[in-house]
Amino acid sequence: MNVLGFGGPGFLHDPAAAIVIDGKVVAAAEEERFIREKHAVGKPCFKSIEFCLKQAGITADEIDAVAFPWSFDVLNKKKWQYALKTALSEPSRAYKAVAKSGKQSVRTREAVFDLLKHFGIILPPEKIFFVEHHLAHAASAYLLSGYDEAAVMSIDGSGEFTSTLFAEGRGGKIKKIKEIDLPDSLGRFYSTMTAYLGFNPNDGEYKLMGMAPYGDPSKADLSFAISSDGRAFKVNPDYVWPIRSRRFDKSAMIPKKLVERFGPPRKGDGLEEPYIHIAAATQKIFEDIILKLMGYHLGESLMKTGNLVFAGGCALNVSLNRKLVENPLVKNIFVQPASHDAGTPLGAAVYAANSLGDNIKPMNDVYLGPSYANAQIESALKRADLAYKKSDSIEEEVAGLLAEGLVVGWFQGRMEFGPRALGNRSILGNPTIPGTSDRINEMVKFREKWRPFCPSILREHAAEIIGRDIDAPFMTLSFRVTKEWKDRIPEVVHVDGTMRPQTVSLGDNPRFYKLIKLFFGKTGVPVLINTSLNRRGEPMVCSPEDAVNMYLGSGLDYLAIGDFLAVRK
């Protein structure tokens, strides 16, 4: 069975495509990578579908089913429930839910069928799946985890007016246990605080998370904004995702009352009070509510299996995920690497394939994007007039450069699916040399100096560095660094003594594993700094041309691209 998943949440942001053949994910990519526009807001997914078809080696008429991660039926049903809940507190939103969602649904449905028509995909209605947003998230985690039974969480801003889903997966089926609907949303609470703290919602939440360890949560009470009885939670609409008349700035989702209580929104890139304490309090209340809800709704399921799977935008919060790993109910955890909305087309595709009888194969890696032959790479290097040489062992040469303290762009194999660079589209550095992270920021990233970079670690050394003998191949989990290693690799340890690692095994990524192994042989350190190969505000690079342009526009020392080592003339 050949199943194509495509789109995003109503095509609003992060459109993507994925193809599943006989239960195996063979291709997946975000549209932003091809059109070079971060999050590809409002864009159709032409390029990502084209790539997936080409990578899978099939034509449009060989597609057996398609899946879109949005249910118009569920949206139509829930809009009335939402309107009733908000009629008194937010009548304008109640009206819009009824009056505008129908028109939006018509436009989105038309866009779906226009895409199918564009590619010449003609299918009967029973082979076109409109999968509920949170079920798509849930399927992307449960069906690809390899667990037969698991507790399931999906938490984000919203999808068809639902913000939170707790469920149980068993025998390939997902059974809902509890849904929490708008206006109550943990994702929207976190995004509102993200905006107040000076970052962009739907993009800068990880910056809030990185700021939180610098503050003291006891110095900023946020119970007025969100509260929970352990079974559900409630947000105060004066403080969370406010309507326009309640905003401090009509163009930003910043509540007037939050400004009245704490002062003007944060500006700049520094760490100041009270903002660091507000970030800490945001992270703490976010974690506390989710842990209590998980215990209440999923405790029985976790007691039986100990398996937890997690998706939705909130699943990218690795500080929360560390608390999940440390929770005594959780024995095993799988966090979908593409937990954000770009992962919903993948979830919809595996949901449809599973419904049609395919046996879904576990997701063991995310190297699902395009790859490029040396001939294509060399052509890009020649056009850019870079000095380059073909290396007999690119891993050996780069290991030596990194050992010397140089910073190298690393472009290899198939592009990663999801937001994390995992050794194929990466910027690499030496974690033992103080100031290396600052150099990367100054040369390429131009981001806040207080934010940590992540490490890639040889899998066999995980226990000695993070204190757990665990596979963590996707950078979706964080751990406390052991005392023996905390001072040896300062450039990848955050202020709270934690790191978000990628463990690398030979079978995961042979070339990247070999590179780290060679670096280990030269330095005695089985760890590299690994951050995504892109400049601030841009998507991760996709093609050799993207990599060359990014290199020329940055201060990177070298670019290792395929078997070639390139440098400016």
N, C-alpha and C positions, 0 to 999 in steps of 0.2 A: 504494500500500500504506500503510495506516494502522497504525502500530506503537506500542504503549504500553509504556514501561519504567517500572517502579515498584519501591519497596522500598529496601532497603539491605542491609548484611551481616547476614543473618538477622534483620532488623528491630531490631538492637541499638541503633544510633545513626545519626543523619543520614539518615533516610528522605527520599525525594524521588520525583518523577515527571517523565517526559519523554514527549513525543509526536513521532514522526518521520513525516512524510507525504511519500510518494514520494521518500524519501532526504534530505529537508530537515528539520532540527530546527525546529519551529515553536513549541514551548513547553517550558519546564523550570523547576521551582521546588522548593525545599526545604520540607518540612513545617513546620519551625521558624518560618518567616516568617508562617505563617497562624495557628498556635496560640500564638505568642509564647513559646516555650519553647526555649531554646538547645539545639541538637543533637537535640531531640525524642526523647530516649532511650526506647526501647521502645514508641514510638507508631506506629500504622498511618498510612498516607499518604492518608487520605480527602480532606483539603482540597487537597493538591497534585494529586491525580488529578482532582478536580472542576474545579480551575482549568484544567488542561491540556486537558480535554475541551471546556470552554467556550471557551478561547482558540483551539483548533483549529477550532471550529465544527462539531464532529461529536458524534454520540450514541454511547453504549456499543455499540449493535449495529452501528456502522460500523467498529469496531476489527477489523482483519484478523488481528492477532497481538499477543501480549503477551510481555514478557521480564522475567525476574527475575534479578538479579545474584548468583546462588548456585547451585552444583551439588551436589545431594544425593548423586549417584553418586560424584563426586570426593571429597566429604567422607567417605563410607563407605569408600572405598578407602584414602584417606590416613590415616585414624584408626588403622589397624592398623600402618602404617609408623611413625607417630608413637609409638604405644604401644611398639613394639619399641625405638625410639631412646631412650626415656625410662624404660624399665622399671627400670633399675638406679639412675639418677641422681635420678629424680623419679617413684617408683612411684605416688604419689597421682594425679599428672596422667595417667599412662599408664592408670590405672584409669578416671578420669573421661572420658578420650577415648573409651574403648570403651563405658562404661556410660551416659554422659550425652548424648553427641553424637547418638545415635540418637533419644532422646526429644526433644531439641531440634529435630532435623530434622523429626520428626512434627509438633511444634507449629508450626514455621515453615511447613511445607507446608500445614497446615490454615489458617494465617493468610493465605497466598497465595490459596487458593481461596475463603476467606471474603470477601476483598476483591473478587475477581472476581464472586462471587455478589451481593455488596452492590450492585455497579454493573450487574448484569445482563449481564455479559460471558460469553458461552457460546461456547467454541471447541473444535475437535478437538485431541487431544494434540499433533499435529504443528505446531500453531500456538501452542503454549505453550513458550517457550524458557527453560530454566534454564541460564544462562550462568555459567561458572566465574568467580569473583571477579576474579582477575587478568587473565583474558581480557576481562572487561568494562572494567577499567581500560585495558588495552592497546588495545582497540577505540575507547575514548573519545579516545585520543590519536592512534592511527594513522589510523583511518577518517575522522576529522574534521580531520586536518592538511592535507589537500590533496596530500600526497605519495603518489605511486604506489609508491615504494620507500623504506623507512626502517628504521633500527635502532630497536628498541622496548625500553623499560624500564618495569617496573611494580614499585615497591617501597613496602611499607607494613608495618603490624604483622603482620597475617596475614589469610588468607582460605582456607578449607578446608585449613588447616594449611600453606599455602604463604605465604612472606613475600616472595619475590623472583622475578621472571620476567625473563629476557632472551629476546628473540625478534626475528624479522625479518618485516617486512611487505612484501608484494609482490603487485601485482595484486589488491588487496582481500583477500588471505589473510594470516593470521598464523601463522607457523611458530615453534613453541617451540624455543629453543636450550638454555636452562639454567633449571632451577627450583631454588630453595633453600628447604627446608622448616623448619618449627619443630622444635626450640626455637630454632633460629638465626634471628634477626630483627633487622635494622637498625632497623626502626621501634620494636620493643620495647626495644631498647637505648637509643634516643634518648628514648623515653617514660619509661623508668626513671630516666634522668638528669634528665629534666624534673621528675619527682616529687621527687627528692632536692634539687633546686635551688629547691624551694618553689612550683612551678607545678602546674597540673592536667594530668595526662596526657590525651591526645586533645583538648587545647584550648590548652595553654600552650607547646607546642614552639617556636612562633615567638618566644616570650619568651627561651627559652634561646639561640636563634639570635641575637637582638638583644643579649644579654648577652656573647656570646662575644668580640666584638672588643675588649672592655675588658680581657681577660685575656691571659696568656702560656701557650700550650699546653705549652711545655717544662717548666712548673712543676707539671704534674699528669699522671702516667703512668697511662693507662687500659688498657694492653695486657693486664693481668690479667683484664679484663672481656670483651674482644672482640679477636679476632685473625684475620688473613687470610693465606692463601698466594698471593693474587692470582687464584685460581680460584674459591674459595668463602670462607666465613668461619665462625668458631665463636664462640658466646657461652658464658660461664661462668655456669651457672644459679645460682651463689651470689651473683652480682652483677647479673644481668639478669632482670627479670620473675620475682622469686623466689616460691616457694610460701609459703604462710602462715607456716609454722614458721621460715622464713629471713628474715622481714621484721622490720624495726625496730619498725614499728607495724602491727598486724594489719589496720588499715583503709586503709593506704597501701602502694603498691608500692615501698617503700624498703628495700633490702637491709641486713640487720644488718651484714654484713661491710664494706659501703661506709661505714657510720657508724663502724665500728671503725677503718677506714683513714684517713678524712678528717675525722671529727668529726660533730657533730649536723647534721641537715638544715638548710638555709638557711631563715630566716624574715624577714619584712619585705619592703620594696620597694627596699632600698638595694643598693649595689655593694660587696661586701666580699671579702677574701681568706679562704679559698682558693677561694671559690665562682666568682669570675670566671675563675680559671685552669682550674677543672674544666669550666666551660662552654666555654672555648676549646679544651680538649683533646677534649671530646666532639665539637664541631663538626669539628675537624681529623681525628680518626680516622674519623669518619663519612664525610667527603669523600674521604679517602685510599682507604678501602676501596672505595667506589663507583666512583671513577675507575679504580682498578686492575681491578675486575671488568668495567667497561664496556670497557676496552681489550682485555682477554683474550677476552671472549665476543662483543663486538660490533665489534671492530677491523676484521675483514674486511668486514663489511657497511658500516661507516662509510667505509672506504677506497674503496668502490665509489660511494657516493652522497653521503656527508657529511651525510645527513639523520638527525636523532635526534628521536624522540618519547618523551615521558616522562609518566607518571601514577602514581597511588598517593599516599598521604599524604606520603611523603618528597619528592615532586616539588614541594611547596609550600615547600621550603627554598631560598629564593632565593640564599643564600650559596653553596650547592652549585651551583645553576644558573649562577651567574657563572663558576664553575670549568669547567662544561660548555661555556659559550659561549666561554671562552678556550682550550679544549682544541683542539689543531691537527687532531684527527680530525673535529671537528664544524664543518660549514660552515653548516648551517641547523638550527634547533631549534624544536620546537613542544611546549610544556608545556600540557597540558590545564588550562584555567582552573579547572575544578571537579575538581581532581585527588584531593580527599579522597573519602570513601565516598559522599557525596551525588552524585558524578558517575558512580557505577556503574550506576544505572538508565538514564542516558543512554547509557553504553557498551553496556549489554545491548540497548537498543533499536536502536542503529545496527548492532550485531552481527547481531541477528535480521533487520533490514531488508536488510542486505547479503547474508545467507544466502538470503533469499527473492528476491534478484535486483535489488533497488533500487540505483541509483547514488547513493552517499552524497555529499552536498554538503559542502564545507569549512565549518568553524565560524568565521565571520568576526567575530562579536560574541557577547556573552552577555546581551543585552537580551531575555530570554526569559520574563520574569515578567509580572505584571499591570500595566496602566496605568489611569489614571483621568482622566475628563473634567473640565473646569473646573467644571461644575455639581456634580459629586460633591465636588470639592475645596472649593468655596465653602460647601457644606452643612456640611462638617466644620469649617470656620473659624467659621461662624455659631454652631454648637452649642458651640464652645469659647469663644465671646465674645472672640475676638481682634480687635484693630484690624488692618484690612487694606485694601489697595487693589489694583485690577487695573491692571497695568502695560502700557503700550504696547510696552515693550521690557524684559522682566525681565532680559535679559542685560546691557543697558546699566546698569541701576540697580545690579545686584549687582556688576558690575565696579567701579563707583564706590565702593561700600561696602568691597569688598575692598582697593582701592587705599588707602583711608583707614585700613586696619588692622583693620576689623571682621571678625567671624567669622559665617558664614552657613550655615544649613542649606539644602541644595539638593535638592529633590524634583521629579523630572521623568520623563516617559515610562515605559517598561517597566522593572520592577525587574530588577537583575542576577541571574544565576544563578551560584552560587559564592560564595566568601568575600570577594571584593574589591568595594569600591565603585568604580565606573568612570564616575562622572559623572551617575548618575541617582538614587542614594540616598547623598548625600555631605555631609560637613561640609567647608567650604572656608575657606582662610585665605591670608594674604599671606606668602610664604616669605622675604621680604626683611627683615621686621621682627623683630629678636631678641625672644624671649619669646612669640611667637604660639603656638608649640607648647605652651608651659607654660599659656597661657590656655585652649587647647582642653582640655588635661588637667584643669585646675581647674574649667572650666565644665561639661564633658560626660563625658570619658572616665574620669577618676579612675584613671589608670593610672600605671605607673612613669615617672618623668620622663626616664630615660635611654633610653627606647625611641624610635626615630625615627618620624616621619610620612613618608608617601610623596608624591611629586609627580605631577601631571599636566602633561605638556609638549606643546606644539605639535609635531607630527611633523616639520615642516620645520626645527626647531631642535634635533633630537635629536643630530646629529653634533657640534655645537658644545658641547653640555652633557655628554653621556655618551661622546663620542669615537667613536661608532659610528653610521653611517647605517643604522639598523635599526628595523623595526617591533616594538614591544613593547607591544601594546594591552591586555594583561591583567594587568599587575603580577606576572608570574610570573618575571621575570628581574631581576637587579641588575647594576649597572655602576659603575665608578669615575668620579667626577665630574671633569671637566677643571679645570685650575688656574684658568682664567679665570672659572669659575662657582662654584667651591667656596665662596668668601667672599661671593658676591652673594646666594646663596639658602641661608643657613645652617640654616634651619628644616627643610630636607628632606635634609640631608646627615648621614649617620651618622658616628660617631666614627672609623671606619676609612676615611672618604672615599668611601663608596659611597652609592647610592640605589637604590630599587626603583621605577622610573617606570612610568607609563602614558603611552605616546605617543598623541596624539589627532589624528586626521585628520578633515577635513570629512565624509568619507563614513562614518566610524565613528559619530559622534554630533554632528550639525550644531549643535544648541543649545549643547552643552557646548564645542564647538570655538569657536563664536562668542563665548561668554563669555570664554574664555582669550585669544582674539584681541583683544577689547576691553580686557581687563586689560593685555595687552601694549602696546596703544596708549597707555594711560594711564601705564604704569610703565617700559616698555622691558624687561619681564621676561615671557617667554612660559611661565611656570610658576605653578601654584597648589598649595598644600597641599591634599591630598585624602585624607580618612579617612572611614570608613563612618558613616552616619547612624544611630547607636544609642548607648545608654549602656552602660557596662561590665556584662557579664553578660547582656545582652539580644541577641537576633538583630537584624540589620539591619531597619529599618522596611520595611513592605510597603505599607500603605494610607495615605490621607490622615489617618485617625484616629490611626494609629500615629505618624505624623510630628508631628501636633499635640500628642499626649500626650508624646512625647519632647521636643519644644520647650518645653512648659510645665514639664517636670521637669528642665530644664537651664538653663544660663546663656548659651545662644546669643544673639547680638545680634538676628539676624533669621532668618526662615524664608521662603525663596523656594520656593513650591509651585505648580507649574503657572505660570499667568500672574499669580499673586498674590504680593504681598510683605506678610508678616504680622509683627506685633510685639505684644508684650504691652501692654495698656492701662495 
